[in-house]
Amino acid sequence: MPRHQKRVLVALGWYDYRLHRGIEKYAQEHGWHLSANFAREKIIPWGWDGDGIIAWLGAGDDLAEFVKAVRKPTVDFSFRRPHLKFPRVLEDHTHAAELVAEHFLSRGFKNFAYYSDADNWSYAERGQGFITALKRAGYECEWLPWYRSPDYLADRDQWKRKRSWLAGEMKRLPKPLAVFAANDEQALDVLESCESAGIAVPEQVAIVGAENYLLAPDAMSTPISSVETNLETLGYRGAELLDELMHGKRAPKVPIRIPASGLITRKSSDLLAMRHKGVANSLRFIWENCHRPISVKDLVGVAAMSRRGLHKAFLANLGRTPGQELQRIRIDRAKRLLGESDQKMEVQASMCGYQSANSFCVAFKQATGMSPKQYRDSLVR
């Protein structure tokens, strides 16, 4: 091995191919030698010697003890052990929760719940972020923590009791109800509990999960919407920070947060809970045609209302004008497309309903503070 080649141990107590892909991308660009992920086989590599460690210390005290004992530059992707003063790169769970709140609010929901099945720091951050975002909009949210339920007991019947309890909670809460689950597996809990209780999804209960990791979601009878938490960027940025530490740079004083890249809308939350027919028809038209050069004039026609009347109705029901909502949805679409492809700006503009690359770039910068190219580059890092 060349003397200058950095030797980095990937010591993750948790696996996701997207995170590994981000780490791998940075390692290939900078000529690192990556050591295998011993933790996946529950093997702690005592005696390993190298230049730095990328860790996910979310579980397993023995792995945490090893990483601490090695005393090499380390980046941790977890905040489960805040007493270990490692530099950290973390998901921005608050940002993910805000995306879900905005998704539900834009569809007219007024009843909300957050479901989590374990006492976990990331679930807590998502829940608090969701509640705070809804409170800013003037709404309350009920937190459903299974692990604090009187029915909770860690035994072989726990799965059945959890589903029964959750079905009861779904029946109890007012409808239409919007539920944010702490991750996709827990969103599946909500979906299957609703199905067993005869509660229609999304007509009575709309559901969004997080992390976008369910296998073959579109093959489900009710595919589950989910936040794409941008794990590839998380891995890349973690490797980049480790490189800085190995070259003697100071660690940041606070964790670096990686925002979610967007919300993948599927059938489980694709419902308008909007009582105002004109606004509902206009919103549906925007979602189905935002890639076309439509305007507020088209929305007025779809709503069968005056321009002034539609303007007032949008403000009353969404807190935004028709033009602002059309722009917001187009920018959300642009963000998703920028993360998925490297098409030229003229093509991206056309796919988002803009008539020129210039008008697209101006609108995007006004909305995000970045040019489309800067935004795309930020996702790669």
BALOBA-1460 file (C-alpha; in Angstrom, 3 decimals):
// residues 381
<rec num="1" residu="m" x="0.000" y="0.000" z="0.000"/>
<rec num="2" residu="p" x="1.431" y="3.443" z="-0.895"/>
<rec num="3" residu="r" x="2.569" y="5.325" z="2.188"/>
<rec num="4" residu="h" x="0.443" y="8.359" z="1.381"/>
<rec num="5" residu="q" x="-2.764" y="6.354" z="0.933"/>
<rec num="6" residu="k" x="-5.216" y="6.962" z="3.779"/>
<rec num="7" residu="r" x="-6.509" y="3.872" z="5.539"/>
<rec num="8" residu="v" x="-10.065" y="4.357" z="6.765"/>
<rec num="9" residu="l" x="-12.187" y="1.955" z="8.778"/>
<rec num="10" residu="v" x="-15.917" y="1.927" z="8.045"/>
<rec num="11" residu="a" x="-17.351" y="0.865" z="11.402"/>
<rec num="12" residu="l" x="-21.104" y="1.109" z="10.996"/>
<rec num="13" residu="g" x="-23.473" y="-0.623" z="13.368"/>
<rec num="14" residu="w" x="-26.218" y="-0.070" z="10.780"/>
<rec num="15" residu="y" x="-26.335" y="-0.579" z="7.016"/>
<rec num="16" residu="d" x="-27.851" y="1.342" z="4.133"/>
<rec num="17" residu="y" x="-26.447" y="1.063" z="0.619"/>
<rec num="18" residu="r" x="-26.999" y="4.785" z="-0.014"/>
<rec num="19" residu="l" x="-24.807" y="5.783" z="2.919"/>
<rec num="20" residu="h" x="-22.087" y="3.378" z="1.783"/>
<rec num="21" residu="r" x="-22.338" y="4.714" z="-1.767"/>
<rec num="22" residu="g" x="-21.628" y="8.258" z="-0.536"/>
<rec num="23" residu="i" x="-18.598" y="7.093" z="1.450"/>
<rec num="24" residu="e" x="-17.379" y="5.011" z="-1.495"/>
<rec num="25" residu="k" x="-17.710" y="7.954" z="-3.889"/>
<rec num="26" residu="y" x="-15.501" y="10.166" z="-1.731"/>
<rec num="27" residu="a" x="-12.988" y="7.354" z="-1.147"/>
<rec num="28" residu="q" x="-12.649" y="6.748" z="-4.892"/>
<rec num="29" residu="e" x="-12.143" y="10.449" z="-5.574"/>
<rec num="30" residu="h" x="-9.381" y="10.694" z="-2.947"/>
<rec num="31" residu="g" x="-7.670" y="7.319" z="-3.226"/>
<rec num="32" residu="w" x="-8.556" y="5.939" z="0.196"/>
<rec num="33" residu="h" x="-8.119" y="2.338" z="1.256"/>
<rec num="34" residu="l" x="-11.379" y="1.350" z="2.983"/>
<rec num="35" residu="s" x="-11.373" y="-1.480" z="5.504"/>
<rec num="36" residu="a" x="-14.366" y="-3.819" z="5.655"/>
<rec num="37" residu="n" x="-17.376" y="-3.174" z="7.824"/>
<rec num="38" residu="f" x="-16.532" y="-5.673" z="10.548"/>
<rec num="39" residu="a" x="-19.443" y="-4.534" z="12.687"/>
<rec num="40" residu="r" x="-21.944" y="-6.099" z="10.289"/>
<rec num="41" residu="e" x="-20.691" y="-9.512" z="11.393"/>
<rec num="42" residu="k" x="-20.459" y="-8.383" z="15.038"/>
<rec num="43" residu="i" x="-16.664" y="-8.631" z="14.846"/>
<rec num="44" residu="i" x="-14.728" y="-5.853" z="16.566"/>
<rec num="45" residu="p" x="-11.341" y="-5.403" z="14.850"/>
<rec num="46" residu="w" x="-9.155" y="-4.953" z="17.915"/>
<rec num="47" residu="g" x="-5.620" y="-4.351" z="16.704"/>
<rec num="48" residu="w" x="-6.643" y="-2.413" z="13.591"/>
<rec num="49" residu="d" x="-4.368" y="0.528" z="12.877"/>
<rec num="50" residu="g" x="-5.071" y="3.210" z="10.299"/>
<rec num="51" residu="d" x="-5.715" y="6.893" z="9.797"/>
<rec num="52" residu="g" x="-9.375" y="7.449" z="10.575"/>
<rec num="53" residu="i" x="-12.786" y="5.947" z="11.301"/>
<rec num="54" residu="i" x="-16.250" y="6.553" z="9.887"/>
<rec num="55" residu="a" x="-18.741" y="5.232" z="12.449"/>
<rec num="56" residu="w" x="-22.453" y="4.860" z="13.081"/>
<rec num="57" residu="l" x="-22.510" y="4.280" z="16.828"/>
<rec num="58" residu="g" x="-26.244" y="3.779" z="17.111"/>
<rec num="59" residu="a" x="-26.073" y="0.339" z="18.713"/>
<rec num="60" residu="g" x="-23.556" y="-1.925" z="20.383"/>
<rec num="61" residu="d" x="-21.519" y="-0.689" z="23.327"/>
<rec num="62" residu="d" x="-18.574" y="-2.862" z="22.278"/>
<rec num="63" residu="l" x="-18.241" y="-1.034" z="18.946"/>
<rec num="64" residu="a" x="-18.408" y="2.345" z="20.688"/>
<rec num="65" residu="e" x="-15.757" y="1.226" z="23.192"/>
<rec num="66" residu="f" x="-13.481" y="0.087" z="20.357"/>
<rec num="67" residu="v" x="-13.809" y="3.346" z="18.395"/>
<rec num="68" residu="k" x="-13.130" y="5.386" z="21.526"/>
<rec num="69" residu="a" x="-10.092" y="3.272" z="22.438"/>
<rec num="70" residu="v" x="-8.457" y="3.522" z="18.986"/>
<rec num="71" residu="r" x="-8.065" y="7.303" z="19.404"/>
<rec num="72" residu="k" x="-8.031" y="8.110" z="15.693"/>
<rec num="73" residu="p" x="-9.858" y="10.936" z="13.893"/>
<rec num="74" residu="t" x="-13.490" y="9.800" z="13.857"/>
<rec num="75" residu="v" x="-16.796" y="10.972" z="12.411"/>
<rec num="76" residu="d" x="-20.018" y="9.585" z="13.893"/>
<rec num="77" residu="f" x="-23.319" y="9.547" z="11.987"/>
<rec num="78" residu="s" x="-25.349" y="8.953" z="15.175"/>
<rec num="79" residu="f" x="-26.188" y="11.115" z="18.200"/>
<rec num="80" residu="r" x="-27.199" y="8.230" z="20.437"/>
<rec num="81" residu="r" x="-24.092" y="8.708" z="22.596"/>
<rec num="82" residu="p" x="-23.692" y="12.486" z="22.984"/>
<rec num="83" residu="h" x="-21.169" y="11.956" z="25.811"/>
<rec num="84" residu="l" x="-18.683" y="10.735" z="23.185"/>
<rec num="85" residu="k" x="-17.310" y="13.993" z="21.806"/>
<rec num="86" residu="f" x="-16.836" y="12.878" z="18.227"/>
<rec num="87" residu="p" x="-17.503" y="15.274" z="15.347"/>
<rec num="88" residu="r" x="-20.832" y="14.326" z="13.785"/>
<rec num="89" residu="v" x="-22.650" y="14.540" z="10.473"/>
<rec num="90" residu="l" x="-26.369" y="13.959" z="11.026"/>
<rec num="91" residu="e" x="-29.622" y="13.942" z="9.124"/>
<rec num="92" residu="d" x="-31.592" y="17.150" z="9.521"/>
<rec num="93" residu="h" x="-34.634" y="15.483" z="11.038"/>
<rec num="94" residu="t" x="-36.338" y="18.826" z="11.652"/>
<rec num="95" residu="h" x="-36.136" y="19.661" z="7.952"/>
<rec num="96" residu="a" x="-37.603" y="16.253" z="7.048"/>
<rec num="97" residu="a" x="-40.484" y="16.841" z="9.465"/>
<rec num="98" residu="e" x="-41.137" y="20.289" z="8.008"/>
<rec num="99" residu="l" x="-41.448" y="18.770" z="4.533"/>
<rec num="100" residu="v" x="-44.093" y="16.353" z="5.835"/>
<rec num="101" residu="a" x="-45.988" y="19.110" z="7.655"/>
<rec num="102" residu="e" x="-46.015" y="21.250" z="4.502"/>
<rec num="103" residu="h" x="-47.164" y="18.252" z="2.451"/>
<rec num="104" residu="f" x="-50.153" y="17.657" z="4.723"/>
<rec num="105" residu="l" x="-50.997" y="21.337" z="5.150"/>
<rec num="106" residu="s" x="-50.982" y="21.906" z="1.393"/>
<rec num="107" residu="r" x="-53.636" y="19.193" z="1.134"/>
<rec num="108" residu="g" x="-55.901" y="20.875" z="3.664"/>
<rec num="109" residu="f" x="-55.532" y="18.550" z="6.675"/>
<rec num="110" residu="k" x="-56.419" y="19.894" z="10.107"/>
<rec num="111" residu="n" x="-56.023" y="16.750" z="12.274"/>
<rec num="112" residu="f" x="-52.511" y="15.383" z="12.842"/>
<rec num="113" residu="a" x="-50.685" y="12.610" z="14.679"/>
<rec num="114" residu="y" x="-47.069" y="11.464" z="14.968"/>
<rec num="115" residu="y" x="-46.333" y="7.789" z="15.660"/>
<rec num="116" residu="s" x="-43.106" y="6.280" z="17.008"/>
<rec num="117" residu="d" x="-42.547" y="2.832" z="18.469"/>
<rec num="118" residu="a" x="-39.236" y="3.345" z="20.326"/>
<rec num="119" residu="d" x="-37.399" y="5.898" z="22.455"/>
<rec num="120" residu="n" x="-34.862" y="6.970" z="19.834"/>
<rec num="121" residu="w" x="-33.115" y="10.345" z="19.440"/>
<rec num="122" residu="s" x="-33.814" y="10.581" z="15.703"/>
<rec num="123" residu="y" x="-37.497" y="9.708" z="16.148"/>
<rec num="124" residu="a" x="-37.728" y="12.335" z="18.885"/>
<rec num="125" residu="e" x="-36.204" y="15.000" z="16.633"/>
<rec num="126" residu="r" x="-38.595" y="14.151" z="13.803"/>
<rec num="127" residu="g" x="-41.587" y="14.234" z="16.126"/>
<rec num="128" residu="q" x="-40.635" y="17.531" z="17.723"/>
<rec num="129" residu="g" x="-39.923" y="19.064" z="14.327"/>
<rec num="130" residu="f" x="-43.337" y="17.956" z="13.031"/>
<rec num="131" residu="i" x="-45.185" y="19.310" z="16.074"/>
<rec num="132" residu="t" x="-43.307" y="22.626" z="15.938"/>
<rec num="133" residu="a" x="-43.956" y="23.107" z="12.208"/>
<rec num="134" residu="l" x="-47.676" y="22.460" z="12.694"/>
<rec num="135" residu="k" x="-47.822" y="24.753" z="15.709"/>
<rec num="136" residu="r" x="-46.385" y="27.591" z="13.612"/>
<rec num="137" residu="a" x="-49.280" y="27.023" z="11.207"/>
<rec num="138" residu="g" x="-51.799" y="27.098" z="14.066"/>
<rec num="139" residu="y" x="-52.449" y="23.361" z="14.498"/>
<rec num="140" residu="e" x="-51.987" y="20.800" z="17.253"/>
<rec num="141" residu="c" x="-50.556" y="17.318" z="16.816"/>
<rec num="142" residu="e" x="-50.989" y="14.254" z="19.019"/>
<rec num="143" residu="w" x="-47.862" y="12.138" z="19.591"/>
<rec num="144" residu="l" x="-48.543" y="8.382" z="19.749"/>
<rec num="145" residu="p" x="-45.551" y="6.725" z="21.491"/>
<rec num="146" residu="w" x="-46.124" y="2.961" z="21.569"/>
<rec num="147" residu="y" x="-43.259" y="2.447" z="24.031"/>
<rec num="148" residu="r" x="-45.137" y="4.541" z="26.620"/>
<rec num="149" residu="s" x="-48.440" y="2.783" z="26.141"/>
<rec num="150" residu="p" x="-49.856" y="0.766" z="29.084"/>
<rec num="151" residu="d" x="-50.123" y="-2.132" z="26.606"/>
<rec num="152" residu="y" x="-46.385" y="-2.087" z="25.883"/>
<rec num="153" residu="l" x="-44.505" y="-5.186" z="26.978"/>
<rec num="154" residu="a" x="-41.407" y="-6.627" z="25.306"/>
<rec num="155" residu="d" x="-42.454" y="-10.234" z="24.809"/>
<rec num="156" residu="r" x="-43.406" y="-12.536" z="21.929"/>
<rec num="157" residu="d" x="-46.900" y="-11.025" z="21.701"/>
<rec num="158" residu="q" x="-45.636" y="-7.443" z="21.420"/>
<rec num="159" residu="w" x="-46.199" y="-7.210" z="17.653"/>
<rec num="160" residu="k" x="-49.889" y="-8.199" z="17.923"/>
<rec num="161" residu="r" x="-50.509" y="-5.907" z="20.901"/>
<rec num="162" residu="k" x="-48.849" y="-2.983" z="19.112"/>
<rec num="163" residu="r" x="-51.041" y="-3.418" z="16.028"/>
<rec num="164" residu="s" x="-54.178" y="-3.728" z="18.148"/>
<rec num="165" residu="w" x="-53.298" y="-0.610" z="20.171"/>
<rec num="166" residu="l" x="-52.459" y="1.342" z="17.042"/>
<rec num="167" residu="a" x="-55.721" y="0.334" z="15.333"/>
<rec num="168" residu="g" x="-57.578" y="1.614" z="18.398"/>
<rec num="169" residu="e" x="-55.737" y="4.931" z="18.252"/>
<rec num="170" residu="m" x="-56.524" y="5.322" z="14.555"/>
<rec num="171" residu="k" x="-60.231" y="4.707" z="15.270"/>
<rec num="172" residu="r" x="-60.209" y="7.212" z="18.159"/>
<rec num="173" residu="l" x="-58.610" y="10.193" z="16.417"/>
<rec num="174" residu="p" x="-60.706" y="12.656" z="14.356"/>
<rec num="175" residu="k" x="-60.853" y="12.256" z="10.574"/>
<rec num="176" residu="p" x="-59.590" y="13.006" z="8.036"/>
<rec num="177" residu="l" x="-56.304" y="12.388" z="9.844"/>
<rec num="178" residu="a" x="-52.730" y="12.972" z="8.667"/>
<rec num="179" residu="v" x="-50.131" y="10.673" z="10.297"/>
<rec num="180" residu="f" x="-46.362" y="11.079" z="10.148"/>
<rec num="181" residu="a" x="-44.583" y="7.873" z="11.198"/>
<rec num="182" residu="a" x="-41.017" y="7.933" z="12.516"/>
<rec num="183" residu="n" x="-39.781" y="5.740" z="9.647"/>
<rec num="184" residu="d" x="-41.136" y="3.602" z="6.820"/>
<rec num="185" residu="e" x="-41.438" y="0.433" z="8.874"/>
<rec num="186" residu="q" x="-43.590" y="2.283" z="11.373"/>
<rec num="187" residu="a" x="-45.610" y="3.813" z="8.533"/>
<rec num="188" residu="l" x="-46.309" y="0.229" z="7.485"/>
<rec num="189" residu="d" x="-47.514" y="-0.426" z="11.049"/>
<rec num="190" residu="v" x="-50.012" y="2.413" z="10.655"/>
<rec num="191" residu="l" x="-51.141" y="1.280" z="7.203"/>
<rec num="192" residu="e" x="-51.727" y="-2.348" z="8.178"/>
<rec num="193" residu="s" x="-53.414" y="-1.348" z="11.457"/>
<rec num="194" residu="c" x="-55.812" y="0.853" z="9.485"/>
<rec num="195" residu="e" x="-56.511" y="-1.966" z="7.032"/>
<rec num="196" residu="s" x="-57.286" y="-4.384" z="9.876"/>
<rec num="197" residu="a" x="-59.653" y="-1.820" z="11.437"/>
<rec num="198" residu="g" x="-61.466" y="-1.085" z="8.167"/>
<rec num="199" residu="i" x="-60.135" y="2.491" z="7.997"/>
<rec num="200" residu="a" x="-59.633" y="3.745" z="4.440"/>
<rec num="201" residu="v" x="-56.164" y="5.022" z="3.452"/>
<rec num="202" residu="p" x="-55.782" y="7.776" z="2.345"/>
<rec num="203" residu="e" x="-59.479" y="8.784" z="2.434"/>
<rec num="204" residu="q" x="-59.710" y="8.672" z="6.254"/>
<rec num="205" residu="v" x="-56.060" y="8.417" z="7.294"/>
<rec num="206" residu="a" x="-53.176" y="9.733" z="5.164"/>
<rec num="207" residu="i" x="-49.715" y="8.377" z="6.001"/>
<rec num="208" residu="v" x="-46.132" y="9.489" z="5.384"/>
<rec num="209" residu="g" x="-43.008" y="7.663" z="6.569"/>
<rec num="210" residu="a" x="-39.318" y="8.538" z="6.442"/>
<rec num="211" residu="e" x="-36.091" y="7.192" z="4.918"/>
<rec num="212" residu="n" x="-37.688" y="5.761" z="1.740"/>
<rec num="213" residu="y" x="-36.320" y="2.234" z="2.201"/>
<rec num="214" residu="l" x="-39.300" y="-0.123" z="1.853"/>
<rec num="215" residu="l" x="-38.719" y="-2.855" z="-0.726"/>
<rec num="216" residu="a" x="-40.918" y="-2.637" z="-3.845"/>
<rec num="217" residu="p" x="-43.222" y="0.064" z="-2.408"/>
<rec num="218" residu="d" x="-45.002" y="0.599" z="-5.727"/>
<rec num="219" residu="a" x="-46.066" y="-3.048" z="-5.756"/>
<rec num="220" residu="m" x="-48.129" y="-2.481" z="-2.599"/>
<rec num="221" residu="s" x="-51.876" y="-1.976" z="-2.943"/>
<rec num="222" residu="t" x="-51.344" y="1.314" z="-1.096"/>
<rec num="223" residu="p" x="-47.755" y="2.524" z="-1.704"/>
<rec num="224" residu="i" x="-46.431" y="4.578" z="1.207"/>
<rec num="225" residu="s" x="-45.223" y="8.162" z="0.796"/>
<rec num="226" residu="s" x="-41.838" y="8.821" z="2.366"/>
<rec num="227" residu="v" x="-39.165" y="11.453" z="2.968"/>
<rec num="228" residu="e" x="-35.947" y="10.817" z="1.045"/>
<rec num="229" residu="t" x="-33.405" y="11.601" z="3.764"/>
<rec num="230" residu="n" x="-30.407" y="12.099" z="1.465"/>
<rec num="231" residu="l" x="-28.174" y="9.377" z="2.903"/>
<rec num="232" residu="e" x="-25.736" y="9.380" z="-0.004"/>
<rec num="233" residu="t" x="-24.918" y="13.031" z="0.687"/>
<rec num="234" residu="l" x="-24.694" y="12.191" z="4.391"/>
<rec num="235" residu="g" x="-22.047" y="9.540" z="3.665"/>
<rec num="236" residu="y" x="-20.108" y="11.773" z="1.271"/>
<rec num="237" residu="r" x="-20.093" y="14.731" z="3.677"/>
<rec num="238" residu="g" x="-19.046" y="12.491" z="6.562"/>
<rec num="239" residu="a" x="-16.084" y="11.204" z="4.559"/>
<rec num="240" residu="e" x="-15.203" y="14.757" z="3.571"/>
<rec num="241" residu="l" x="-15.206" y="15.849" z="7.217"/>
<rec num="242" residu="l" x="-13.033" y="12.894" z="8.196"/>
<rec num="243" residu="d" x="-10.540" y="13.869" z="5.482"/>
<rec num="244" residu="e" x="-10.359" y="17.363" z="6.954"/>
<rec num="245" residu="l" x="-9.751" y="15.937" z="10.441"/>
<rec num="246" residu="m" x="-7.023" y="13.592" z="9.176"/>
<rec num="247" residu="h" x="-5.282" y="16.632" z="7.662"/>
<rec num="248" residu="g" x="-5.283" y="18.419" z="10.997"/>
<rec num="249" residu="k" x="-8.276" y="20.723" z="10.651"/>
<rec num="250" residu="r" x="-10.329" y="21.524" z="13.715"/>
<rec num="251" residu="a" x="-13.580" y="19.692" z="14.275"/>
<rec num="252" residu="p" x="-16.786" y="21.744" z="13.957"/>
<rec num="253" residu="k" x="-18.270" y="22.751" z="17.303"/>
<rec num="254" residu="v" x="-21.757" y="21.515" z="16.417"/>
<rec num="255" residu="p" x="-22.948" y="18.594" z="14.268"/>
<rec num="256" residu="i" x="-23.222" y="19.175" z="10.530"/>
<rec num="257" residu="r" x="-26.834" y="18.642" z="9.445"/>
<rec num="258" residu="i" x="-27.778" y="17.268" z="6.015"/>
<rec num="259" residu="p" x="-31.268" y="18.328" z="4.846"/>
<rec num="260" residu="a" x="-33.666" y="15.839" z="3.293"/>
<rec num="261" residu="s" x="-33.727" y="15.871" z="-0.496"/>
<rec num="262" residu="g" x="-37.510" y="15.751" z="-0.813"/>
<rec num="263" residu="l" x="-40.744" y="13.885" z="-0.172"/>
<rec num="264" residu="i" x="-41.754" y="11.008" z="-2.461"/>
<rec num="265" residu="t" x="-45.541" y="11.224" z="-2.775"/>
<rec num="266" residu="r" x="-47.384" y="7.942" z="-3.207"/>
<rec num="267" residu="k" x="-50.981" y="6.810" z="-2.750"/>
<rec num="268" residu="s" x="-50.912" y="6.669" z="1.087"/>
<rec num="269" residu="s" x="-51.005" y="10.475" z="1.334"/>
<rec num="270" residu="d" x="-52.242" y="11.562" z="-2.094"/>
<rec num="271" residu="l" x="-55.533" y="12.978" z="-0.856"/>
<rec num="272" residu="l" x="-57.040" y="16.428" z="-0.737"/>
<rec num="273" residu="a" x="-58.750" y="17.067" z="2.582"/>
<rec num="274" residu="m" x="-59.838" y="20.453" z="1.269"/>
<rec num="275" residu="r" x="-63.484" y="21.308" z="1.804"/>
<rec num="276" residu="h" x="-63.411" y="24.282" z="-0.552"/>
<rec num="277" residu="k" x="-64.223" y="22.751" z="-3.939"/>
<rec num="278" residu="g" x="-62.650" y="25.522" z="-6.020"/>
<rec num="279" residu="v" x="-59.335" y="25.354" z="-4.122"/>
<rec num="280" residu="a" x="-59.340" y="21.546" z="-4.204"/>
<rec num="281" residu="n" x="-59.925" y="21.470" z="-7.965"/>
<rec num="282" residu="s" x="-57.199" y="24.056" z="-8.516"/>
<rec num="283" residu="l" x="-54.677" y="22.154" z="-6.375"/>
<rec num="284" residu="r" x="-55.367" y="18.894" z="-8.165"/>
<rec num="285" residu="f" x="-54.917" y="20.670" z="-11.486"/>
<rec num="286" residu="i" x="-51.577" y="22.129" z="-10.335"/>
<rec num="287" residu="w" x="-50.249" y="18.730" z="-9.214"/>
<rec num="288" residu="e" x="-51.239" y="17.080" z="-12.477"/>
<rec num="289" residu="n" x="-50.052" y="19.888" z="-14.768"/>
<rec num="290" residu="c" x="-47.219" y="21.769" z="-13.017"/>
<rec num="291" residu="h" x="-44.842" y="20.493" z="-15.714"/>
<rec num="292" residu="r" x="-46.861" y="22.408" z="-18.309"/>
<rec num="293" residu="p" x="-46.824" y="26.210" z="-18.876"/>
<rec num="294" residu="i" x="-50.049" y="26.763" z="-16.913"/>
<rec num="295" residu="s" x="-50.923" y="30.053" z="-15.202"/>
<rec num="296" residu="v" x="-53.265" y="31.476" z="-12.580"/>
<rec num="297" residu="k" x="-55.717" y="32.157" z="-15.414"/>
<rec num="298" residu="d" x="-55.996" y="28.381" z="-15.954"/>
<rec num="299" residu="l" x="-56.632" y="27.856" z="-12.227"/>
<rec num="300" residu="v" x="-59.443" y="30.409" z="-12.296"/>
<rec num="301" residu="g" x="-61.080" y="28.447" z="-15.090"/>
<rec num="302" residu="v" x="-60.730" y="25.097" z="-13.316"/>
<rec num="303" residu="a" x="-62.143" y="26.543" z="-10.084"/>
<rec num="304" residu="a" x="-65.030" y="28.265" z="-11.905"/>
<rec num="305" residu="m" x="-64.444" y="31.338" z="-9.749"/>
<rec num="306" residu="s" x="-63.388" y="34.922" z="-10.215"/>
<rec num="307" residu="r" x="-59.670" y="35.649" z="-9.955"/>
<rec num="308" residu="r" x="-60.273" y="37.730" z="-6.828"/>
<rec num="309" residu="g" x="-62.483" y="35.041" z="-5.266"/>
<rec num="310" residu="l" x="-59.902" y="32.299" z="-5.876"/>
<rec num="311" residu="h" x="-57.162" y="34.527" z="-4.473"/>
<rec num="312" residu="k" x="-59.122" y="35.047" z="-1.242"/>
<rec num="313" residu="a" x="-60.051" y="31.340" z="-1.003"/>
<rec num="314" residu="f" x="-56.422" y="30.237" z="-1.367"/>
<rec num="315" residu="l" x="-55.289" y="32.671" z="1.311"/>
<rec num="316" residu="a" x="-58.042" y="31.501" z="3.658"/>
<rec num="317" residu="n" x="-57.388" y="27.779" z="3.157"/>
<rec num="318" residu="l" x="-53.626" y="27.595" z="2.487"/>
<rec num="319" residu="g" x="-52.195" y="30.940" z="3.565"/>
<rec num="320" residu="r" x="-50.762" y="31.388" z="0.042"/>
<rec num="321" residu="t" x="-52.011" y="32.860" z="-3.221"/>
<rec num="322" residu="p" x="-52.676" y="30.622" z="-6.259"/>
<rec num="323" residu="g" x="-49.522" y="31.939" z="-7.933"/>
<rec num="324" residu="q" x="-47.399" y="31.257" z="-4.852"/>
<rec num="325" residu="e" x="-48.712" y="27.688" z="-4.605"/>
<rec num="326" residu="l" x="-48.028" y="27.025" z="-8.283"/>
<rec num="327" residu="q" x="-44.497" y="28.347" z="-7.835"/>
<rec num="328" residu="r" x="-43.922" y="26.288" z="-4.680"/>
<rec num="329" residu="i" x="-44.978" y="23.035" z="-6.324"/>
<rec num="330" residu="r" x="-42.851" y="23.746" z="-9.399"/>
<rec num="331" residu="i" x="-39.791" y="24.452" z="-7.256"/>
<rec num="332" residu="d" x="-40.363" y="21.224" z="-5.285"/>
<rec num="333" residu="r" x="-40.519" y="19.341" z="-8.587"/>
<rec num="334" residu="a" x="-37.344" y="21.078" z="-9.761"/>
<rec num="335" residu="k" x="-35.472" y="20.063" z="-6.599"/>
<rec num="336" residu="r" x="-36.434" y="16.445" z="-7.112"/>
<rec num="337" residu="l" x="-35.427" y="16.469" z="-10.785"/>
<rec num="338" residu="l" x="-32.117" y="18.187" z="-10.052"/>
<rec num="339" residu="g" x="-31.284" y="15.398" z="-7.625"/>
<rec num="340" residu="e" x="-32.282" y="12.639" z="-10.040"/>
<rec num="341" residu="s" x="-30.721" y="13.708" z="-13.346"/>
<rec num="342" residu="d" x="-28.080" y="15.912" z="-14.947"/>
<rec num="343" residu="q" x="-30.255" y="17.260" z="-17.755"/>
<rec num="344" residu="k" x="-29.426" y="20.695" z="-19.172"/>
<rec num="345" residu="m" x="-31.158" y="23.685" z="-17.566"/>
<rec num="346" residu="e" x="-33.320" y="24.246" z="-20.638"/>
<rec num="347" residu="v" x="-34.689" y="20.708" z="-20.287"/>
<rec num="348" residu="q" x="-35.165" y="21.052" z="-16.500"/>
<rec num="349" residu="a" x="-36.997" y="24.349" z="-17.030"/>
<rec num="350" residu="s" x="-39.372" y="22.805" z="-19.553"/>
<rec num="351" residu="m" x="-40.040" y="19.804" z="-17.278"/>
<rec num="352" residu="c" x="-41.092" y="22.192" z="-14.492"/>
<rec num="353" residu="g" x="-43.412" y="24.349" z="-16.591"/>
<rec num="354" residu="y" x="-41.068" y="27.297" z="-17.217"/>
<rec num="355" residu="q" x="-40.842" y="28.755" z="-20.705"/>
<rec num="356" residu="s" x="-37.107" y="29.492" z="-20.537"/>
<rec num="357" residu="a" x="-34.008" y="28.499" z="-18.589"/>
<rec num="358" residu="n" x="-33.619" y="32.123" z="-17.485"/>
<rec num="359" residu="s" x="-37.101" y="32.376" z="-15.919"/>
<rec num="360" residu="f" x="-36.515" y="29.001" z="-14.254"/>
<rec num="361" residu="c" x="-33.166" y="30.051" z="-12.780"/>
<rec num="362" residu="v" x="-34.551" y="33.375" z="-11.528"/>
<rec num="363" residu="a" x="-37.549" y="31.698" z="-9.865"/>
<rec num="364" residu="f" x="-35.403" y="28.946" z="-8.337"/>
<rec num="365" residu="k" x="-32.913" y="31.389" z="-6.825"/>
<rec num="366" residu="q" x="-35.695" y="33.556" z="-5.420"/>
<rec num="367" residu="a" x="-37.211" y="30.494" z="-3.736"/>
<rec num="368" residu="t" x="-34.058" y="28.781" z="-2.455"/>
<rec num="369" residu="g" x="-31.284" y="31.362" z="-2.384"/>
<rec num="370" residu="m" x="-29.254" y="29.167" z="-4.761"/>
<rec num="371" residu="s" x="-29.038" y="28.736" z="-8.509"/>
<rec num="372" residu="p" x="-30.174" y="25.335" z="-9.844"/>
<rec num="373" residu="k" x="-26.514" y="24.426" z="-10.481"/>
<rec num="374" residu="q" x="-25.514" y="25.363" z="-6.928"/>
<rec num="375" residu="y" x="-28.388" y="23.284" z="-5.577"/>
<rec num="376" residu="r" x="-27.418" y="20.274" z="-7.680"/>
<rec num="377" residu="d" x="-23.777" y="20.614" z="-6.585"/>
<rec num="378" residu="s" x="-24.871" y="20.734" z="-2.928"/>
<rec num="379" residu="l" x="-26.604" y="17.361" z="-3.349"/>
<rec num="380" residu="v" x="-23.459" y="15.768" z="-4.778"/>
<rec num="381" residu="r" x="-21.304" y="16.877" z="-1.874"/>
